[in-house]
Amino acid sequence: MTFEETGTSSVRGTEVLIIGGGVIGCALADRLTLAGLTVRVCEAGGVASGTTAHGEGNVLVSDKGPGPELALAQMSRRLWPETLERIGERLPAAVAAVEWDPKGGIVVATTEDGAATLAAFADGQRAAGVRCEALDAAQLTAAEPAITPAATAAVHYPEDAQVQPVAAATALLAAAITAGAIVETRCAVTGSIVGGGQLLGVRTTRGDRYADVVINAAGPWSGTVSRVLGAPIAVKPRRGDVLITAPLPPTVFHKVYDADYVGEVGNSAAGLQTSTVVESTRGGPLLLGSSRRQAGFDDRIRPDSLAAIARKAMRLFPMLADVAIMRAYGGFRPYVDDHLPVIGPDPRLAGLWHATGHEGAGIGLAIGTAQLVATALTGEPGRFDSTAFTVDRPAVLNPTTEYVSP
């Protein structure tokens, strides 16, 4: 079922309840209040305290091959600065805290096979409208003086950007609140209110909440929420860890990652997978990633993950061997077997929508996702083909891997 088939053009100005106060829920709240809808956000914990608080804040186009997710990333990348500019006119301090940094990304290969794969990948992205250019050895060293001399190829992506993720989410939500949105924290969904075959609202730990449209934006917990509402979707948690170094003088100037990162993101194996990602923060520490593992909601940080991240990071930046690690953190990402988000109405239960399953790309895809939902709900014309993200596809309703309950 596509958005156009739902006949939702009459819902302008009606009540929308968003389940989840992460960056997706906050972006939805901002965009839907901007469109004139009445919005309430119900968050089980604190705002931006889940996946959003445990991410790196990336707004990327470099890590996605041609296809629907790249198209969504490109749209979202265009909308991010426009959105921050709009919010900044009323809430300048909130936007300043976002630390929008269009620093660009550099993907580096360290083998001849990796160089060939990277070149082919970049060619496909250029054909899809992504700005990227190959760097020779001298250009790479000029851009990143501390990079390994073993690099065999590099591609620069000037459109890649970074934000402080919690500040970005709270800025979006602050804009929604100034436009009339209601936000309830410690408000967990415990059941559904259904009448006449339609979802009329939800039961929560703070009482019953009614709405014309309920949007499940609960991130890794979306599978749990969907089962509570009676329309289960196969969104599962995928664990990721990040290392943080002690503060350094300016050392790494772009988001830099090994060419194997893209392949690992698209890998569906349940066991530990790691790939090298190194980037700076404005405060001085470097963020070292990344890992992914399907382990349910087991929140333990495991030594094998941290050791693999550190080893691979040192191969890309040898100077890291002498840098102290300050701390580590990890979190859960909303994972779908076909590696595409779930965006749109649920054909099994009228009134229920989903906006989830973005895995590690939620920050970057948030504004575009909110725009898709707002366009569909208000009946405004849109050119984006959202068919790939619909709820009624096999990976969402008939998963190929077992769901691990919390």
C-alpha distance (Angstrom), angle and dihedral (degrees) to the residues before:
residue distance angle dihedral
M1 . . .
T2 3.80 . .
F3 3.79 126.9 .
E4 3.80 90.4 -107.4
E5 3.81 92.1 59.7
T6 3.81 94.4 59.3
G7 3.79 97.6 73.8
T8 3.81 93.8 -138.9
S9 3.79 98.4 148.8
S10 3.82 90.7 109.5
V11 3.82 96.4 61.8
R12 3.80 96.9 82.7
G13 3.79 108.3 130.1
T14 3.80 94.8 14.1
E15 3.79 127.4 122.1
V16 3.79 121.8 -81.0
L17 3.80 124.3 -171.5
I18 3.80 115.9 -159.6
I19 3.80 117.5 -158.6
G20 3.80 107.1 -150.4
G21 3.79 134.6 39.6
G22 3.79 99.1 -146.4
V23 3.78 123.5 113.1
I24 3.83 93.1 -74.7
G25 3.80 92.8 51.0
C26 3.80 91.4 44.5
A27 3.81 92.3 49.4
L28 3.80 89.7 49.2
A29 3.80 91.0 50.2
D30 3.79 91.6 51.4
R31 3.78 96.2 45.6
L32 3.82 95.8 42.6
T33 3.81 94.8 49.0
L34 3.79 87.4 48.1
A35 3.81 87.4 55.0
G36 3.80 90.9 53.3
L37 3.80 101.1 -102.7
T38 3.80 123.9 136.7
V39 3.79 108.0 -114.7
R40 3.80 136.1 -163.0
V41 3.83 122.6 178.8
C42 3.82 119.8 -156.0
E43 3.81 113.2 -166.2
A44 3.82 120.9 -176.6
G45 3.82 92.7 -149.3
G46 3.77 130.0 7.0
V47 3.79 127.6 -39.3
A48 3.83 111.6 -80.2
S49 3.80 90.6 -5.7
G50 3.81 98.5 127.0
T51 3.80 128.6 49.7
T52 3.80 92.9 -15.0
A53 3.81 92.6 59.0
H54 3.80 91.3 50.5
G55 3.80 99.3 50.7
E56 3.78 134.3 90.7
G57 3.80 97.5 -120.9
N58 3.79 97.5 -116.3
V59 3.80 123.9 172.1
L60 3.79 100.3 -171.9
V61 3.77 142.3 171.8
S62 3.80 95.5 164.7
D63 3.80 96.9 78.1
K64 3.80 99.1 53.8
G65 3.78 128.1 82.2
P66 3.80 123.0 -143.7
G67 3.79 111.6 -63.1
P68 3.79 143.0 79.1
E69 3.80 97.4 -49.6
L70 3.80 91.6 52.6
A71 3.80 89.9 49.0
L72 3.81 89.5 51.9
A73 3.81 90.5 47.6
Q74 3.81 91.0 51.2
M75 3.80 91.9 50.6
S76 3.78 91.7 46.4
R77 3.81 92.0 48.0
R78 3.80 89.4 55.4
L79 3.80 91.4 48.2
W80 3.81 99.2 47.1
P81 3.83 98.1 74.0
E82 3.81 91.6 39.6
T83 3.81 90.3 52.1
L84 3.80 93.7 47.8
E85 3.79 90.9 48.4
R86 3.80 90.8 52.2
I87 3.81 93.4 47.8
G88 3.80 91.2 43.8
E89 3.78 91.5 61.9
R90 3.82 88.6 67.9
L91 3.80 103.0 20.8
P92 3.83 107.8 31.7
A93 3.80 95.6 160.6
A94 3.81 92.2 52.8
V95 3.80 91.6 51.7
A96 3.81 93.2 45.6
A97 3.81 88.2 58.0
V98 3.81 90.2 55.8
E99 3.83 89.7 73.1
W100 3.79 94.3 -151.4
D101 3.80 104.4 -158.3
P102 3.84 118.6 -179.5
K103 3.80 90.3 -169.7
G104 3.81 96.5 146.3
G105 3.76 129.7 -131.8
I106 3.78 135.6 -102.7
V107 3.80 122.5 -155.2
V108 3.80 113.8 -157.7
A109 3.80 130.5 -163.0
T110 3.79 120.0 -157.3
T111 3.82 100.2 -172.1
E112 3.78 134.1 51.9
D113 3.80 91.6 -115.9
G114 3.78 89.2 49.5
A115 3.80 90.6 51.1
A116 3.80 92.1 54.0
T117 3.81 92.0 47.2
L118 3.80 92.0 48.1
A119 3.81 92.3 49.8
A120 3.81 91.8 51.6
F121 3.81 91.8 46.1
A122 3.81 91.6 51.0
D123 3.81 91.4 48.5
G124 3.81 89.7 55.8
Q125 3.79 91.7 48.9
R126 3.81 92.5 50.2
A127 3.78 88.9 53.8
A128 3.83 86.9 54.5
G129 3.80 92.3 52.5
V130 3.81 101.0 -96.7
R131 3.80 115.5 145.3
C132 3.79 109.6 -128.9
E133 3.78 137.2 140.0
A134 3.78 134.9 -167.7
L135 3.79 117.0 -113.1
D136 3.79 122.7 -147.8
A137 3.80 120.5 -141.6
A138 3.81 94.2 -89.6
Q139 3.81 93.2 47.9
L140 3.80 91.7 48.1
T141 3.79 92.4 50.8
A142 3.79 90.9 47.9
A143 3.81 90.6 51.4
E144 3.81 95.4 42.7
P145 3.83 112.0 17.2
A146 3.81 93.8 -177.9
I147 3.81 95.7 53.4
T148 3.80 120.0 121.9
P149 3.81 115.5 -88.5
A150 3.82 86.8 -138.1
A151 3.80 92.3 76.6
T152 3.81 112.1 127.9
A153 3.82 98.4 -173.6
A154 3.79 140.5 -1.4
V155 3.80 136.6 -168.3
H156 3.80 124.9 -160.7
Y157 3.84 120.3 -143.2
P158 3.83 108.9 -167.7
E159 3.82 93.7 -174.7
D160 3.82 96.4 64.3
A161 3.80 112.7 108.9
Q162 3.79 141.6 174.2
V163 3.80 136.9 -143.5
Q164 3.78 135.8 -175.1
P165 3.82 94.3 -101.3
V166 3.81 101.5 -148.4
A167 3.80 91.8 44.9
A168 3.80 90.4 48.5
A169 3.79 92.4 52.6
T170 3.80 94.1 45.6
A171 3.82 91.7 48.4
L172 3.80 89.9 54.4
L173 3.78 91.1 47.7
A174 3.80 92.7 46.1
A175 3.79 88.8 55.8
A176 3.80 89.6 51.3
I177 3.80 91.9 49.3
T178 3.80 92.0 51.7
A179 3.82 86.4 53.3
G180 3.81 91.8 53.3
A181 3.81 105.8 -87.8
I182 3.81 118.5 149.6
V183 3.80 118.4 -138.3
E184 3.81 124.1 -163.6
T185 3.79 120.1 -173.8
R186 3.81 125.2 -166.9
C187 3.78 83.9 33.7
A188 3.81 107.9 133.0
V189 3.80 121.3 -175.6
T190 3.79 111.7 -120.9
G191 3.80 103.5 169.9
S192 3.76 148.5 -13.7
I193 3.80 133.4 -98.4
V194 3.80 108.1 -143.3
G195 3.78 130.2 176.9
G196 3.78 131.3 167.4
G197 3.80 91.0 0.5
Q198 3.80 92.2 -57.6
L199 3.79 132.7 108.8
L200 3.80 105.3 -116.4
G201 3.79 98.1 176.0
V202 3.79 144.9 -51.2
R203 3.76 138.1 -89.5
T204 3.79 112.6 -125.5
T205 3.78 139.6 178.3
R206 3.81 86.2 -100.9
G207 3.79 96.5 49.5
D208 3.78 138.5 -82.7
R209 3.81 117.1 -37.0
Y210 3.81 121.1 -164.1
A211 3.80 127.2 -157.2
D212 3.79 141.6 156.8
V213 3.81 91.1 -127.4
V214 3.81 128.3 25.4
I215 3.82 117.4 -163.2
N216 3.79 119.0 -159.9
A217 3.82 104.1 -145.0
A218 3.79 97.2 151.3
G219 3.80 96.7 130.3
P220 3.82 113.5 -148.9
W221 3.80 88.4 1.4
S222 3.81 92.1 57.1
G223 3.79 91.1 98.4
T224 3.79 90.6 55.2
V225 3.81 92.4 45.8
S226 3.79 92.2 47.6
R227 3.80 91.3 54.1
V228 3.80 90.7 49.8
L229 3.80 88.5 52.8
G230 3.81 92.0 49.6
A231 3.82 98.4 -113.0
P232 3.82 106.9 89.9
I233 3.78 121.7 -158.5
A234 3.80 125.2 -170.5
V235 3.79 100.8 -115.0
K236 3.80 110.4 142.7
P237 3.81 135.0 -176.8
R238 3.78 118.4 -103.0
R239 3.79 115.1 -167.9
G240 3.80 123.2 -132.3
D241 3.82 132.3 179.5
V242 3.81 132.9 -158.7
L243 3.81 131.8 -165.8
I244 3.81 121.5 -145.4
T245 3.80 121.0 -154.9
A246 3.77 128.4 -148.3
P247 3.83 112.7 -88.2
L248 3.80 113.6 -74.2
P249 3.79 135.9 -171.2
P250 3.83 112.4 -104.4
T251 3.80 102.8 -55.3
V252 3.81 109.7 139.8
F253 3.80 116.0 42.0
H254 3.81 105.2 -178.6
K255 3.76 137.9 29.8
V256 3.80 98.0 -85.4
Y257 3.76 124.2 -169.1
D258 3.76 140.3 163.2
A259 3.79 118.3 -102.3
D260 3.81 91.1 -115.6
Y261 3.82 90.1 68.9
V262 3.81 94.1 85.9
G263 3.79 93.1 52.1
E264 3.79 92.6 48.3
V265 3.80 93.0 50.7
G266 3.81 88.8 56.1
N267 3.81 93.2 45.1
S268 3.80 113.5 109.9
A269 3.82 97.4 -163.4
A270 3.79 113.3 131.2
G271 3.80 96.3 -141.9
L272 3.79 129.1 82.5
Q273 3.80 116.1 -59.8
T274 3.79 124.6 177.1
S275 3.77 135.7 -176.9
T276 3.77 132.1 175.3
V277 3.80 121.1 -93.6
V278 3.81 121.3 161.0
E279 3.78 126.2 176.6
S280 3.76 140.5 154.6
T281 3.79 130.6 -120.9
R282 3.78 127.1 -147.9
G283 3.79 89.8 -112.4
G284 3.81 92.9 60.7
P285 3.83 106.0 -106.3
L286 3.79 120.0 113.8
L287 3.78 122.1 -129.1
L288 3.82 113.1 -136.2
G289 3.79 120.7 -164.7
S290 2.81 175.5 -168.9
S291 3.77 140.0 58.8
R292 3.78 136.7 143.0
R293 3.78 130.9 -169.3
Q294 3.80 135.3 159.2
A295 3.79 104.6 -126.7
G296 3.78 104.3 139.8
F297 3.80 111.8 -120.5
D298 3.80 94.2 -34.0
D299 3.81 100.7 142.3
R300 3.80 98.3 -168.6
I301 3.79 116.7 126.1
R302 3.78 104.9 -132.2
P303 3.83 124.3 -147.5
D304 3.81 94.0 -137.1
S305 3.79 90.3 60.5
L306 3.81 94.6 48.1
A307 3.81 92.9 45.3
A308 3.82 92.3 51.3
I309 3.80 91.8 48.8
A310 3.81 91.5 50.2
R311 3.82 94.6 47.1
K312 3.79 93.7 50.7
A313 3.81 93.5 43.9
M314 3.81 90.2 55.1
R315 3.80 90.5 53.5
L316 3.79 89.7 57.8
F317 3.82 95.5 39.9
P318 3.83 109.5 22.1
M319 3.81 92.0 -172.1
L320 3.82 88.5 71.1
A321 3.81 88.4 78.7
D322 3.81 87.3 80.1
V323 3.81 97.4 42.7
A324 3.80 122.4 100.2
I325 3.79 121.4 -125.9
M326 3.80 110.7 -129.3
R327 3.79 100.2 -171.2
A328 3.80 146.1 -33.9
Y329 3.77 133.1 -132.5
G330 3.76 137.4 -179.5
G331 3.76 141.2 -171.7
F332 3.78 146.7 173.9
R333 3.79 126.4 -89.1
P334 3.81 124.4 -158.5
Y335 3.79 104.8 -110.2
V336 3.82 131.1 -167.5
D337 3.81 122.3 -173.0
D338 3.81 94.4 -119.9
H339 3.84 92.3 47.3
L340 3.80 94.8 -122.4
P341 3.80 127.8 116.6
V342 3.79 123.6 -110.2
I343 3.80 110.7 -122.6
G344 3.77 126.8 164.9
P345 3.81 146.7 34.0
D346 3.77 122.2 -27.4
P347 3.83 108.3 -121.3
R348 3.82 91.5 -153.2
L349 3.80 97.9 58.9
A350 3.79 122.9 31.8
G351 3.77 113.0 -134.2
L352 3.81 95.0 29.6
W353 3.80 121.1 109.6
H354 3.79 132.0 173.7
A355 3.80 131.7 -146.4
T356 3.77 106.6 173.3
G357 3.82 146.0 92.0
H358 3.82 97.1 84.4
E359 3.81 91.8 136.0
G360 3.83 108.7 -164.7
A361 3.81 95.1 -13.7
G362 3.78 99.4 69.6
I363 3.80 96.5 112.2
G364 3.78 92.8 51.5
L365 3.81 95.5 42.4
A366 3.81 98.0 41.0
I367 3.80 100.2 94.1
G368 3.80 93.6 43.8
T369 3.79 91.0 48.4
A370 3.80 91.2 51.3
Q371 3.79 90.2 48.6
L372 3.82 91.6 53.2
V373 3.79 92.1 50.8
A374 3.81 93.9 44.7
T375 3.79 92.2 49.3
A376 3.80 91.8 50.3
L377 3.80 96.2 44.5
T378 3.80 94.7 49.2
G379 3.79 94.8 41.8
E380 3.78 92.8 -122.6
P381 3.80 116.4 155.5
G382 3.78 114.4 -96.6
R383 3.79 132.6 -177.4
F384 3.79 98.3 -158.6
D385 3.80 116.9 108.5
S386 3.80 103.7 -136.5
T387 3.81 96.6 173.0
A388 3.81 93.6 112.8
F389 3.81 91.2 60.7
T390 3.81 99.4 51.1
V391 3.78 121.2 128.8
D392 3.80 97.5 -125.4
R393 3.79 98.2 70.6
P394 3.81 124.8 114.6
A395 3.81 98.3 -108.4
V396 3.80 90.9 55.0
L397 3.79 101.0 42.2
N398 3.82 100.6 24.5
P399 3.80 108.8 31.3
T400 3.78 121.2 -163.3
T401 3.81 93.2 -146.0
E402 3.77 128.8 53.4
Y403 3.78 118.2 -96.8
V404 3.79 113.8 -122.7
S405 3.79 110.5 -142.2
P406 3.82 120.2 -139.4
